[in-house]
Amino acid sequence: STRPKVYNFGAGPSALPLNVLEKAQRDFLNYENTGMSVMEISHRSKTFENLLNKTKQDLKTLLQVPDNYEILFMQGGGCTQFSAIIYNLLAAKRQQIPEGEEFNPPLDYFVTGSWSAKAADEAKRLYDNINIVIDVKKSKGSFGSIPPKEEWKLSGPKAAFVYYCDNETINGIEFPFVPDVDPNVPLVCDMSSNILSRKFDVSKFGVIYAGAQKNIGPAGVTIVIVRNDLLIKPKSVNDQDNGVAIVPTMLSYKVFADNNSLYNTPPMFSIYICGLVLEWLLQLGGVGAIEEINKEKSKKIYDLIDKSKIYRSPVDKRVRSRMNAPFRIVPEELEKEFLAGAEELKMVQLKGHRSVGGIRISMYNSVNMEAIDFLINYMIEFEKKHAK
Ligand code: PLP
């Protein structure tokens, strides 16, 4: 390769597998011998349709997505889904309530970190019946744990959905289980930063979404996996009986499903790169294989932190993320030196999120064991130099 080697621990956009980038470089000017770049071909062409369908099929294979689910490629990132879920799932819930009956079902939110807090804030802005199942910062003083079921305040079957964020990228908190909720209420999950990192059972969910730029590909495309009973034809103000906000066409899961994600021009280059990443993952042995590697990578990091006298994890051991490990150095003045020393050795993007400070090691699928071992070695040496 022609670029200088770095170890990229960025939280997102994050590193892509080098062989994916090299393949993209080879294809860049001339995709599949069309004489055009993938960015230059029509999204309605057979060539692109094949690419899209193959990408979908590979994702379906990797996640064992059941046939009663649709895979959508949408835009606007994870943040747009904070709003999209509300419109689509209120419309779905509306179908279950007899016409003329009052309609104001609660939406249940787990707030376990910065991203679910943001999603809940958007929900409160758009709708007036938001039920916070638990807000860990409020009840415990800071994000860093997931309290037991006895402390959850779920609304039960009347909720239109239950929302949670599977992996809190900023706070390094990952659910070690799927929350047990009423089986008739769709479970909605933000998996932006841990999708494809471990096995999970898609059939437990109503909607799963993930911005691509952490574990799947470049920014610009958001993967949405939605159970097909939740696909509701969008209404307009001219329809009788609304009772719910009208779904903008570009946020409608039904519109995207009916059009195979080609209602409008999709982010073709992003989808193409996602496809290459999925092929890479399949060759590696799939999600089960990468899960074992991810377990080992994160175990090495947390074992080191727990043995250390200067590194401190703010997260309860039971809910530590395998993807993002934030930590502090005691004393905090050493953090600057830690980051500068790491940069010198070409270990980049280790700085913690600006809202929490400290250091954050992001170790998505494309971060290999060599990178982890290199970083661990540096952390050990750094501690030796500074431990009293
Ligand atoms: N959800 C999670 C868990 C994230 O980590 C992020 C981004 O970092 C988002 C949502 C927001 O995604 P986007 O920037 O694609 O809107």
Boltz pocket constraint, residues with backbone or C-beta under 6 A from the ligand:
constraints:
  - pocket:
      binder: B
      contacts: [[A, 11], [A, 12], [A, 76], [A, 77], [A, 78], [A, 79], [A, 80], [A, 115], [A, 165], [A, 167], [A, 168], [A, 169], [A, 170], [A, 190], [A, 191], [A, 192], [A, 193], [A, 211], [A, 212]]
      max_distance: 6.0
